[in-house]
Structures are given as C-alpha cells and as structure tokens.
Amino acid sequence: MTVRHLRTALLVLLASLALGALTSWAQGVLPEALASLANSPSGWTLLTAVLVAAARPSLVAGAVLGTLSFVSLVLGYQLGSAVRGLTYDPTLWGLVGVVAGPFVGAAAAVVGRRTAPAVLGAGALAGVLVADGIYGLSVVSSSTSPVYWTLCLLAGAALVLVVAARLRSLVGVGLLLGTAAVATAVLSGGYAVLSSISVTVS
C-alpha cells in the first residue's frame, strides 16, 4: 500500500464521516418529498459510489474503499445523531456496510471503464436504486413521501438506458439488464430479511 492509497483512504474516511453526520441533520431539514434521501440504503449507497468513483481506484481498492465509506457513513450518522441528542445503534447497518460495501465500491470503481466491468457495475448500481424504490413504494409508503422512491426508480431506469445507449451489442445490453434484474431481486430479498430482523429486535 502506497502513501497515495493511504491518503485516498483517509480522505474517503473523513468525507464519509462528515456526510454521514450530515444525513442525520438533513432528516430534519429536507422537504418531506426528499426526506427519505437522508435515511435510505440508496442514499448511503449513492454517497459511497460517488466517493469511490471520485478516487478512481482499481477494482480491489474500490471494494476496500466501498466498505470503508459505507461503514464510516453509518458511524458518521451515529455521531451526527448523538450531537442532536438522539440515540442510534449502528450495529445492523454497520454489518450491512461490511457486506454491501465491497460490491458497491467495486461497482463504482469500474463504471465508465472497460465495457464488461462497466456493464456489471452499472447494472448493480441500477439494481440498488430500483430495489430501494420498490421497497419504499411498497413497504414504507404509508409513512414516507412517494416522491423520493419514484425518483429512485427513474434514476435506476435512466442509468440503464444511458449505459445501454453506449453499448454496441445485444449481448452487452442483455448483460446489463440481467445484472440489474439480479441485483434488484437479491437486494429486495435483503430488504425483506432486514425488515424481519428489525421487527424481531424491536
């Protein structure tokens, strides 16, 4: 590991902590239509993806940075909540960050690069957005605004369309759609498991 790698990891760590704290504060500031951005898996996933993509790491380094960023966002959220006088247990979502972070980071690291890895990365990130949109509109629709969840669905579809327009083969388009569909299905199942865990814990 070089000095450059350590510097990048430190920047991602500090930025993630700051943004995580900001999401806690933003919950009480954002308009109702967008409030879910500050408290949703897709919100932290997008922040993780942006931070990792900005570092332009290799695939392996992206996976490491994705884990570091996601977990740091959760810890930053806990710190931000503590400052506001609120209690938040980061255990569950910290574990989610350990599991999902490597995949989000790896996907962000390859989007926009060589065709095959970029297709897989874009499909995975689109699946996160679509799965979160479906979850929001079907599970928590009674307590949240549908606007953010609808935007998630539209953003996921837009990502697929933009990447598909750049591909020159039906095989690539099929791989993109298949990856997005698999990611959506897997994440939807994951949301169901997390929901059951949350109910059990509560």
Contacts in CASP RR format, 6 or more apart in sequence:
PFRMAT RR
TARGET T0000
AUTHOR 0000-0000-0000
METHOD contacts of the structure
MODEL  1
MTVRHLRTALLVLLASLALGALTSWAQGVLPEALASLANSPSGWTLLTAV
LVAAARPSLVAGAVLGTLSFVSLVLGYQLGSAVRGLTYDPTLWGLVGVVA
GPFVGAAAAVVGRRTAPAVLGAGALAGVLVADGIYGLSVVSSSTSPVYWT
LCLLAGAALVLVVAARLRSLVGVGLLLGTAAVATAVLSGGYAVLSSISVT
VS
5 61 0 8 1.000
8 55 0 8 1.000
8 57 0 8 1.000
8 61 0 8 1.000
8 65 0 8 1.000
9 64 0 8 1.000
9 65 0 8 1.000
9 68 0 8 1.000
11 55 0 8 1.000
12 51 0 8 1.000
12 52 0 8 1.000
12 55 0 8 1.000
12 65 0 8 1.000
12 66 0 8 1.000
12 68 0 8 1.000
12 69 0 8 1.000
12 72 0 8 1.000
13 68 0 8 1.000
13 69 0 8 1.000
13 72 0 8 1.000
15 51 0 8 1.000
15 69 0 8 1.000
16 47 0 8 1.000
16 48 0 8 1.000
16 51 0 8 1.000
16 68 0 8 1.000
16 69 0 8 1.000
16 70 0 8 1.000
16 72 0 8 1.000
16 73 0 8 1.000
16 76 0 8 1.000
17 72 0 8 1.000
17 73 0 8 1.000
17 75 0 8 1.000
17 76 0 8 1.000
17 79 0 8 1.000
18 76 0 8 1.000
19 47 0 8 1.000
19 51 0 8 1.000
19 73 0 8 1.000
19 76 0 8 1.000
20 44 0 8 1.000
20 47 0 8 1.000
20 72 0 8 1.000
20 73 0 8 1.000
20 74 0 8 1.000
20 75 0 8 1.000
20 76 0 8 1.000
20 77 0 8 1.000
20 79 0 8 1.000
20 80 0 8 1.000
21 76 0 8 1.000
21 77 0 8 1.000
21 79 0 8 1.000
21 80 0 8 1.000
21 83 0 8 1.000
23 37 0 8 1.000
23 38 0 8 1.000
23 39 0 8 1.000
23 43 0 8 1.000
23 44 0 8 1.000
23 47 0 8 1.000
23 73 0 8 1.000
23 77 0 8 1.000
24 38 0 8 1.000
24 76 0 8 1.000
24 77 0 8 1.000
24 79 0 8 1.000
24 80 0 8 1.000
24 81 0 8 1.000
24 84 0 8 1.000
24 86 0 8 1.000
24 88 0 8 1.000
25 80 0 8 1.000
25 84 0 8 1.000
26 37 0 8 1.000
26 38 0 8 1.000
27 35 0 8 1.000
27 38 0 8 1.000
27 39 0 8 1.000
28 35 0 8 1.000
28 38 0 8 1.000
30 37 0 8 1.000
30 38 0 8 1.000
32 145 0 8 1.000
33 145 0 8 1.000
33 147 0 8 1.000
33 148 0 8 1.000
34 145 0 8 1.000
34 147 0 8 1.000
34 148 0 8 1.000
35 144 0 8 1.000
35 145 0 8 1.000
35 148 0 8 1.000
36 136 0 8 1.000
36 140 0 8 1.000
36 144 0 8 1.000
36 145 0 8 1.000
36 148 0 8 1.000
36 149 0 8 1.000
37 43 0 8 1.000
37 148 0 8 1.000
40 132 0 8 1.000
40 136 0 8 1.000
40 148 0 8 1.000
40 152 0 8 1.000
41 96 0 8 1.000
41 100 0 8 1.000
41 128 0 8 1.000
41 132 0 8 1.000
41 187 0 8 1.000
41 191 0 8 1.000
42 128 0 8 1.000
42 129 0 8 1.000
42 132 0 8 1.000
42 133 0 8 1.000
42 152 0 8 1.000
43 132 0 8 1.000
44 70 0 8 1.000
44 73 0 8 1.000
44 74 0 8 1.000
44 93 0 8 1.000
45 70 0 8 1.000
45 100 0 8 1.000
45 104 0 8 1.000
45 125 0 8 1.000
45 128 0 8 1.000
45 132 0 8 1.000
47 69 0 8 1.000
47 73 0 8 1.000
48 66 0 8 1.000
48 69 0 8 1.000
48 70 0 8 1.000
48 73 0 8 1.000
48 101 0 8 1.000
48 104 0 8 1.000
48 105 0 8 1.000
48 108 0 8 1.000
49 104 0 8 1.000
49 105 0 8 1.000
49 107 0 8 1.000
49 108 0 8 1.000
49 111 0 8 1.000
49 125 0 8 1.000
50 108 0 8 1.000
51 65 0 8 1.000
51 66 0 8 1.000
51 69 0 8 1.000
52 62 0 8 1.000
52 65 0 8 1.000
52 66 0 8 1.000
52 69 0 8 1.000
52 104 0 8 1.000
52 105 0 8 1.000
52 108 0 8 1.000
52 109 0 8 1.000
53 108 0 8 1.000
53 109 0 8 1.000
53 111 0 8 1.000
55 61 0 8 1.000
55 62 0 8 1.000
55 65 0 8 1.000
56 109 0 8 1.000
57 65 0 8 1.000
57 109 0 8 1.000
58 109 0 8 1.000
59 106 0 8 1.000
59 109 0 8 1.000
59 110 0 8 1.000
59 117 0 8 1.000
60 106 0 8 1.000
61 109 0 8 1.000
62 102 0 8 1.000
62 105 0 8 1.000
62 106 0 8 1.000
62 108 0 8 1.000
62 109 0 8 1.000
63 101 0 8 1.000
63 102 0 8 1.000
63 103 0 8 1.000
63 105 0 8 1.000
63 106 0 8 1.000
63 109 0 8 1.000
64 102 0 8 1.000
65 105 0 8 1.000
65 109 0 8 1.000
66 101 0 8 1.000
66 102 0 8 1.000
66 104 0 8 1.000
66 105 0 8 1.000
66 106 0 8 1.000
66 108 0 8 1.000
67 97 0 8 1.000
67 98 0 8 1.000
67 101 0 8 1.000
67 102 0 8 1.000
67 105 0 8 1.000
69 101 0 8 1.000
69 105 0 8 1.000
70 94 0 8 1.000
70 96 0 8 1.000
70 97 0 8 1.000
70 98 0 8 1.000
70 100 0 8 1.000
70 101 0 8 1.000
70 104 0 8 1.000
71 94 0 8 1.000
71 97 0 8 1.000
71 98 0 8 1.000
71 101 0 8 1.000
74 90 0 8 1.000
74 93 0 8 1.000
74 94 0 8 1.000
74 96 0 8 1.000
74 97 0 8 1.000
75 90 0 8 1.000
75 94 0 8 1.000
77 88 0 8 1.000
77 90 0 8 1.000
77 93 0 8 1.000
78 88 0 8 1.000
78 89 0 8 1.000
78 90 0 8 1.000
81 87 0 8 1.000
81 88 0 8 1.000
82 88 0 8 1.000
92 194 0 8 1.000
92 197 0 8 1.000
92 198 0 8 1.000
92 201 0 8 1.000
96 194 0 8 1.000
103 124 0 8 1.000
104 124 0 8 1.000
104 125 0 8 1.000
104 128 0 8 1.000
106 121 0 8 1.000
107 120 0 8 1.000
107 121 0 8 1.000
107 122 0 8 1.000
107 123 0 8 1.000
107 124 0 8 1.000
107 125 0 8 1.000
108 121 0 8 1.000
108 125 0 8 1.000
110 117 0 8 1.000
110 118 0 8 1.000
110 120 0 8 1.000
110 121 0 8 1.000
111 118 0 8 1.000
111 121 0 8 1.000
111 122 0 8 1.000
111 125 0 8 1.000
112 118 0 8 1.000
112 122 0 8 1.000
115 167 0 8 1.000
115 172 0 8 1.000
116 172 0 8 1.000
116 175 0 8 1.000
118 163 0 8 1.000
119 163 0 8 1.000
119 167 0 8 1.000
119 172 0 8 1.000
119 175 0 8 1.000
119 176 0 8 1.000
119 179 0 8 1.000
120 175 0 8 1.000
120 179 0 8 1.000
121 179 0 8 1.000
122 159 0 8 1.000
122 160 0 8 1.000
122 163 0 8 1.000
122 176 0 8 1.000
122 179 0 8 1.000
122 180 0 8 1.000
123 159 0 8 1.000
123 160 0 8 1.000
123 163 0 8 1.000
123 176 0 8 1.000
123 178 0 8 1.000
123 179 0 8 1.000
123 180 0 8 1.000
123 183 0 8 1.000
124 179 0 8 1.000
124 180 0 8 1.000
124 183 0 8 1.000
125 156 0 8 1.000
125 159 0 8 1.000
126 156 0 8 1.000
126 157 0 8 1.000
126 159 0 8 1.000
126 160 0 8 1.000
126 180 0 8 1.000
126 183 0 8 1.000
127 156 0 8 1.000
127 180 0 8 1.000
127 181 0 8 1.000
127 183 0 8 1.000
127 184 0 8 1.000
127 187 0 8 1.000
128 183 0 8 1.000
128 187 0 8 1.000
129 152 0 8 1.000
129 153 0 8 1.000
129 155 0 8 1.000
129 156 0 8 1.000
129 159 0 8 1.000
130 152 0 8 1.000
130 153 0 8 1.000
130 156 0 8 1.000
130 157 0 8 1.000
130 180 0 8 1.000
130 183 0 8 1.000
130 184 0 8 1.000
131 183 0 8 1.000
131 184 0 8 1.000
131 187 0 8 1.000
131 188 0 8 1.000
131 191 0 8 1.000
132 149 0 8 1.000
132 152 0 8 1.000
132 187 0 8 1.000
132 191 0 8 1.000
133 149 0 8 1.000
133 150 0 8 1.000
133 152 0 8 1.000
133 153 0 8 1.000
134 149 0 8 1.000
134 153 0 8 1.000
134 184 0 8 1.000
134 188 0 8 1.000
135 149 0 8 1.000
135 188 0 8 1.000
135 191 0 8 1.000
136 144 0 8 1.000
136 146 0 8 1.000
136 149 0 8 1.000
136 152 0 8 1.000
137 146 0 8 1.000
137 149 0 8 1.000
137 150 0 8 1.000
137 153 0 8 1.000
139 191 0 8 1.000
139 195 0 8 1.000
141 149 0 8 1.000
156 180 0 8 1.000
160 176 0 8 1.000
160 177 0 8 1.000
160 180 0 8 1.000
163 176 0 8 1.000
164 173 0 8 1.000
164 176 0 8 1.000
164 177 0 8 1.000
167 173 0 8 1.000
167 176 0 8 1.000
END
